[in-house]
Amino acid sequence: MIADRPDPDDRLDILDDGDGPTGGIEHKRKGWRILIVDDDREVHNATLFALHDILIDGRPLHFLHAYTGAEALAILRDEADVAVALLDVVMEHESSGLDLVHTIRNDLGLSELRIILRTGQPGYAPELRVIRDYDINDYKTKSELTRIRLLTTLTTALRSYDQIRTITAGRRGLALIVNSAADLFSRRALKGFAEGVLTQLAALLGLPPEGLLCARDAQPAQGSEKQPLMVVGAAGKYSALIDCPLDAIDDPLIVGDIRRCIAEKRNIYGDGATALYFTGDDGHSAAVFLATQEPLSATDKQLLEVFCVNIAVGLENVNLFSDLKFFAFSDPLTQLPNRKGFIDAIDARRRHGATDWTVALIDIDHFSEINDALGHQKGDLLLLAVAQRLRTVLGAGHTLARVGGDVFALLAPDLHLDPAALLALFAEPIAVGDYLLPVHATIGLTRLADEGGSGLDLLKTTNIALNRAKNDRRGRWQYYTRDMTEATRARLDLLHSLRVAIVEKRGLAVHYQPQIDLVSGRVVGAEALIRWTTDDGRNIPPDQFISLAEYSGLILDLGEWVLRTATAQLMEWDAAGLPPLRMAVNVSPTQFRDSRFASRLKGILAELAVPPQRIELEITEGVAMLDAETVISTLREVRALGAEVAVDDFGTGFSSLSYLHRLPLNRLKIDRSFVNDMDRPGNSGTGIADMVVKLGQSLGLSVIAEGVETEAQAELLRGIGCELAQGYLYARPMAAGAFRDWLEAHLETLA
């Protein structure tokens, strides 16, 4: 029991020495919880009497009572924040108190609880041994515990407890921030960071961890000047506000303080609340709201100023990883999901068992040409306009993404995805700056019900459908079917075989078709035409494998081989005594774009000792319409060597006559489609062929017609002044030996 009542001078009602160890926040905190453990009820009563109405560091005392060790353990298991235990040594048996100390520390793990051991029989537990062997914080005999000594002992224990709790809470806050830094790619990481900030603040101020942290979206939507402030972290009574916009909070004090804090970029200290501002070098900022109930001390404010400076570094790290995550899954230009984000969206829909959905790829036709003509800035504006136009027709829950430079992707329910309606969106031109651009699209689609597999698999099949639509005719759509995969696989197999054929020069051959002077009937030249027979004896049409060679880049090696083979053949015919011919060789756009093309041509001609004027390079209008200065420069290099240049399939493209006039050409070639129309029933006559001949004459160019199959066509061509012709009327393309035999026979006929 408490020692005899002291004299009046021994009385101490309040112990409060101002700023305590927790930072000195000036408000009434909740009371200290004291557990009295003693089997003597009189000791409980005497302790209550001695400590009645006492405040320690401005906080009242609240008592819990246990009369046995078992009761004490039950209370400690159920009650939190018990600060001090006044524990009797001897209760049920001589070691009851010491056994309870062991259980509290080792089994319950209550290391913060301060234990004051009290005994009326010190002989049972000698002080030196008890202090040495047990984790207790003080040891007093009941006879020496006057009222003042009880108060001073309790005050010391409570301050020690408060300091330990402050340190522990600070460590917990730091640990949360450190753990958050290890996993900042996830949404949870940002919340962990915010929780760490709030916990650390609470520890610094000696407050319960209650507050919220607000920040703006690190990646605002395109064209949006301001993103809403969001609650990204909250603790205590504010926990339910996580992920809410600030404007959705029904508390004018919170909304006002946070907005003022962000706007003025400084801490706001009110009478009952505090808003803290912190920002990093990356420009991102955030604010924390804490309900402090009463004003903060000067010491608290200084501590918080330092805290805000230091914690800004952590905010920069959070935003850095947030940015990395954004760029990993989003397109920075349109703010739409990127390819990876779109694949994840398909996979998520698959996991929910959806089958009545469709994946669509929307390719902007000829976007690269618009980009090249108007510049990348205008190209970006066009993409933004297309994205906005697509958004206008999409319902909630649909996913729109940008998965390529000029390709958008859409995931939507079958019933809501109408490809005709999507194409109709491009019926009206799109305004880009001062330009009103006619824009068209091609679409490939895959129904989830028709194809299994992952999001990546579905994107691949949809791309196959898109390519089929583009190859057939742009400006339309195509749904994926299984046979497309087989066709793609066959195309890849063919590409592999072509690669082997080019490397090993196996199965490739050059055939030659004669070119005839329409007036004299003499053979003046030959066109070299590539042929390919596979190992299994299949003859692959040139329009199939040449496009593959273009696509794969094999055309450079293949084209050089044809040029070298045809040139060498020309020399063989010369050596055999055949009349000197001109050799026409087709050059692909890929070859023509190669900066080394002219030098390679020069090397081949020099190596084989071929007069350059005996070689004619045939380019398509597509080549002629490439970058003007590059085309003109390359053509001038070719012409400077002495070689001639013809434009093949003239009239099928869109070449400008003023531009054509600048090109150093020798010849125009009338496409076979115009020749075939000349003698058809109901046709108006020479038509376009006549126009091409007149154009050639005005430009000082000779003209050759291809695809001449009838004498009537030849006669009409002679009549309009066309000089040269080739076609089945004269001979089909032949192997070198057959061409020599044909030519020798033809010479005999002319003789």
Beta strands, then each sheet from edge to edge (+ up, - down):
strand 1: 14-15
strand 2: 32-37
strand 3: 55-56
strand 4: 59-66
strand 5: 82-88
strand 6: 114-119
strand 7: 138-141
strand 8: 211-216
strand 9: 229-235
strand 10: 268-269
strand 11: 274-279
strand 12: 285-290
strand 13: 357-364
strand 14: 399-402
strand 15: 407-413
strand 16: 430-432
strand 17: 435-437
strand 18: 441-447
strand 19: 477-479
strand 20: 508-517
strand 21: 523-533
strand 22: 539-540
strand 23: 582-586
strand 24: 615-620
strand 25: 644-650
strand 26: 667-670
strand 27: 702-705
strand 28: 724-725
sheet 1: 1+ 3+ 4- 2- 5- 6- 7-
sheet 2: 9+ 8- 12+ 11- 10+
sheet 3: 14+ 15- 13+ 18- 19-
sheet 4: 16+ 17-
sheet 5: 22+ 21- 20+ 28- 27- 26- 25- 24- 23-
end
